[in-house]
């Protein structure tokens, strides 16, 4: 492999071999980094799509529940309970036991105020538990009606 009979030909071959190996390593490293970066972007995009799909599914499920509940609003006696609008609404989450989703359920039934809840009878409570798909007797156990009366009085005494 030394056609010109150069004395340092072996050294030159080794240098070229090391340079070619080093360049191959650098090019492979850069290409691998680019591939890894591209794959990480694809994984991130897929994670965002999955999260969006889960959120959409959860929102659809929540909307289906709220529509199902709203369709039964006519079963409540609004003559006794009283009517209210969203504009008049109280923060029903102030009642212990009512969270954001249960407040949405009550709103879907057109129950917006402490006054309306304060007017509930035992029969209304049973009907409400059935409609909002709530544990039977939890409303009584957590005394939503008593809390609503106290909050209504407090609101109107100020």
N, C-alpha and C positions, 0 to 999 in steps of 0.2 A: 504494500500500500504506500510505497514511497517511490513513485515513478521518476522523480527528479533527483532522487538520492539526497534529499535535504536532511541535515543532521538533526534538526528539531521537529521532524515530521510527526513523531510519536506524541511529542508534547502538544503540537498543534491539534492533533486528533483529539486528545484528551480535553483540551480547552474548548474545541468545538462541541464535543460531547457534553461537557458541563454547561456551556452556554445554551445548547439546544434543550437540555434537560431543564435548566432554570427557566428558559422562555416557555417551555411546555407546561411547567408547574404554574407559572404566573398566569398564563392564558387560561389554563384549566381552573385555577382558583377564582379568577375574575368571572369566568363563565358560570361556575358553580354558585358564586355569590349572586349573580344576576338571576339564575334559576331559582335560588332560594327566595330572593326578594319577590320575584314574580309569583311563586307559590304562596308566600305569606300574604300577598295582596289578594290572591284568589280565595284563600281561607278566610281572610277578614271580610271580603265581600259576601262569601257564603254565610258567615256568622251573622252579618247584618240582615241578610235575606231571611234567615231562620228566625232571628229575633223579631223582624217585621211580621213574618208569618204567624208567630206565636201571639204577638200583640193583636194582630187582625183577628185571629181566631178567638182570643179572649174577649175582644171588643164585640165580635159577632155573638158570642155566647152570652155576654152581658146584655146586649141589645135584645136577643131573643127572650131572655128571662124577663127583662123590663116590659117588653111587648106583651108577653103572656100575662104578667101581673096587671098591666094597664087594661087588658081586655076584661078583667074581672072587677074593675072599679065600680061598676054599677051595682055590685052586690052589697056595697056599703050604704048605710043610711045617712046621706049627706044632709038631710033635713034636720036630724038630731046633731050630727057631728059639726055641721057648718061648712060653708064653702069658703075657699080662699084661692088666691092666685099666686103664681110664682113670684110676682112682684112684692107680695106681702110676706114672703116666706121668712121663717125664723131659721136659725142654725140648729136643726134637729140633732146634730151631732153633739150638742151640749148635754143631751140626755145620755147617761151612762148606759151602754149597751147598743147604742145606735152609731154605727160607723158610716163611712162615706157610701158604701154600696147599699146599706139599708136605708140611708137617707134617699138615695136615688129610687129605691123601691117604693118608699112612701110617696115621693114626688110623682112617680108614675101613676099612683092611685089618687093623685090630686090632694094629698095631705101635705100641707106646707107649714102649718103653724102649731105652736104649743097649744093654742086654744082648741084646735081641732082634736088633738090627742087628749086634752084634758076632758073633752066631752064624751069620750068613749065609755061604753058600758061593758059589762062582762061579755055580753053577746057580740059586741063589736070587736072585742079583743080576740075572741075565738075565731071570728070570721077573718080578722086581719092576720092572725097567725097562719091560718089555712091559706090565705091568698098569697102572702109574701113568702110562703114555704119556710116558715120559721119554727123553731122548736116550740111545741105546745108548752104553755105556762112560763116561758122565759120572759114574756112581756110582764106578767104579774110578778115573777120573781125579782126582776130588775126594777119593778115599779115605774115603768115608763109613764103611766098615767099620772101618778103622784108627782113625779119629777116635772112632767109637762105643766101640771097645775102650778107648782111652785115657780117654775120659770116664767109662766104666763103672768102670775101675780107680780113677780119681781120686775118683769118688763113693763107692766102697766102702773106700778107704784112709783116709778122714777119719773 
